[in-house]
Amino acid sequence: MIANTLPLSLTDNPILSQWIAFEPGKVRIATGKVEIGQGILTAMTQIAAEELDVRPDQVRIVSGETDVSPSEYFTSGSYSVSVGGAAIRLVCAEVRSILLDKVAEALRCPVGELSVEEGQFLRSGKATGRDYWSMAPAINLDRRASGTAPTKSPSKYKIVGKSLPRLDLPAKVKGAAFIHDIAVKGVVHARMLRQPWKDARLASLDEAAVCKAAKAPVEILRDGEFVAFTGDNEQAVVRAAEAARELARWEGGTPAPDGIGSPEWLKAQPARSRTVEQGEKGRVPSRPLGRTVTARYSRPFLTYGSIGPSCALAEFKDSALKVWSHTQGPSILRDWLAKALGLEARQVTVLHRQGAGAYGHNTADDCAFDASYIAMKMPGRTVRVQLAREDEFLSAPISTAMAIELTAVLGADNKPADWQIEIWSPPHAQRPGMNGNSNFISAAALPNPPPMKELNDVPDERGGGATRNGYAIYDLPRHRLTHHLLPDAPLRTSSLRGLGAWANVYAIEGFIDELAEIAGEDPVTYRLSLLSDPRPRKVIETAAQMSGWFDKKNLPEGHGRGFGFARYKNIAAFVAVVVDVEVDEEVRLKRIWAAADAGLVISPDGAKNQVEGGVIQGASFVMKERVRFENGRVAAKTWEDYPILRFSEIPEIDIQMIDNPNEPTLGLGEGAVGPTGAAIGNAVARALGKRVRDLPLTRDAIMDTLLKE
Amino acid sequence: MSSVEFTVNGRSVRVEAEGGSPLLSVLRDELGLRGAKFGCGTEQCGSCMVLIDGEPAYSCTHEIGTLTGRAVTTIEGLSRDGALSPLQQAFLDEQAGQCGYCLSGILIAATALLKKKPKPSRADIVEALDPHLCRCGIHNRVVRAVQRVSGA
């Protein structure tokens, strides 16, 4: 059944009118969740239309506009449909029910005789001349949601569960649909000069040379290490910023040290450590035990790398700040902009406008702060900040490197009698407001920045950061997880799709394959022997069947087939992936199959699109991606320095969604990333006869592994 | 500043611009055609792609001064009187998009391919689109959309 406790979004925003209003011919649904490319606004529309019995085109979604929308934290963690969507479902069911009661009262008939079709009330199937819009004035929506109105049974769904075409795509195939495309007359263009490393001080900047390079008038706004170039002529501002990047001399602060991110570096950092034990505690029991197996895995730093560099607009007029941003958390951004700029939250309005896909904490919030700070110096003008590609690589929040050590003691049955995982990692979340810090990169560049408060990672009960998916999902009699949080890394480490999950899944699923090999068992059979729950078993069996896993065809020399499985966050969607690879000096993907169980699926095609996107991004993460450092700073300036997977590297991908409409919707957006990476790692290990445990799976890593004895 | 005359989406235009200005900024800021996107500024991602005399070209580096007398087509020029081109419609039919930021450039490159080769193989499509980066992972849907419109 659909959730019977109130979703967080609804307890945070308990008033019905925060969610719903009736406008001429339309139902306005407000959401604090935002479109970041996953199609969630289409899914929200489906949920609302279904529960209200209106057509999808009778719903108008208002998303992420802080003067209207409910405050729903961040659009992240695959929570949008499962939490935000659940709130909309309950609100719509309740409003429908309240209005039905009103109609029954007016017509003096039992509610049971009434129904709704396209917003019209019918009595015994016949028109009553009343509809939502004529009845709405009779009720007051400024009341608390009870959350108790019965929701529709999934068996009666007509809109949910069907693939409604994405509402945002028509504008996107025509071109101009993004925050970048908002044209404002008389706009002030701005470009930033970013610090190359934490707390770097600008020792010198030849401002005359910068202005000369601009070839047209530009202003230089400098406050501490905050440096912006502004003007009416965008090209001049761009030239100024480019010149300044070359001319600026930096000193002090904390440059990234050599070797940053390597497993050795990670393990040498000061740590706050904790251990969580599950299952049997104390000494390993004295039943006959087999081998002790240990392996160390690692992942490097990654960047979110969306194709469109971030952009923001801001205007300060009559003591009110209006900000257009592709932030993932409009209400949080509003609150922290206010704090950082010395305003009251009610003076700030954040309007979400779509940007290029965000797969984690991107630079949208930084740009919003930059634009706001500049706008407050130029009341009445609209300021537009646009980052350069190079700024994105240099100063984006970074997805942290991790080291993961696994130890298992095998029992006589070759199953793990004891299991231990140790994770070394800086934190995975420093979005605005987290740990009580604004985390805007430029706020730290201003004079006398507020001292940074102690860093923590996302707590386990909210899915964990470094520990996300660190708890193996298999039936293990003893499980011990040690988390070494490294709070002192001189980088703004933050969220990228799945946080620590995909590296932990890479390690755990690789290690499971290692144990299967020792046990002399097929990897899928071995996994199934460690899973009693029928739900994950079905997902694994489906992927095995799709790929013909048990047909035992002999693959050609240099080819390998691998399996990977996880339940995202151990509470969200189940995804199993099979990958065929060919390896010589490089890894080539030949074919991919994925099976997923996400409970009730709102839009099957949208769900498949998400799984496929997760597969491709997961493959890119493990095969290609690594942020390198040089001279204390990020070494990547262009896409050549940070390659991602391309058209020619992507094979045919088969996806099957397991139909499970009576189970609650499970977050899916991030679910395929980990299992795909793991399946690739396992396929490469089979093709090579040796395992690559330190990511990414580049030509260098393959050669090193082959040469290592 | 110099005066440059060329055609954009079949319409003659004259712009006053510094000869070294990138075509992309002229299209977006002077002509109000904001479909072509800024992505990298270094010909590495394809989001700024337009057609110049029918050939795909990076508008982020193409200097406006070189365009006198030439014909530029942007994504806004693919639809006629508000009706989507068959290729744009095929992208909707395949739901070939997530965030959509790369679509403008990809649609341009695929349009050029289909003009040259109305029935491209999968390999042809992949080759034509390989200069384009997509971070969301819609690659296979894009290939299917191009195949759909070519009847392959």
Interface residues (C-beta under 8 A of the other chain):
Chain A: I36 G37 Q38 G39 S163 P165 R166 D168 L169 P170 K172 V173 K174 G175 A176 A177 F178 H180 D181 A183 K215 E234 Q235 G305 S306 I307 G308 P309 Q354 G355 A356 G357 A358 Y359 Q386 A388 R389 D605 G606 N609 E612 G613 G614 V615 I616 Q617 T638 W639 E640 I644 R646 F647 S648 I650 E652 I653
Chain B: E18 S21 P22 S25 R28 D29 G32 L33 R34 G35 A36 K37 F38 G39 C40 G41 T42 Q44 C45 S47 T74 I75 E76 S79 L84 Q88 F91 L92 Q95 G97 Q98 C99 G100 Y101 C102 L103 S104 L107 V126 E127 L129 D130 H132 L133 C134 R135 C136 G137 I138 H139 N140 R141 V142 V143
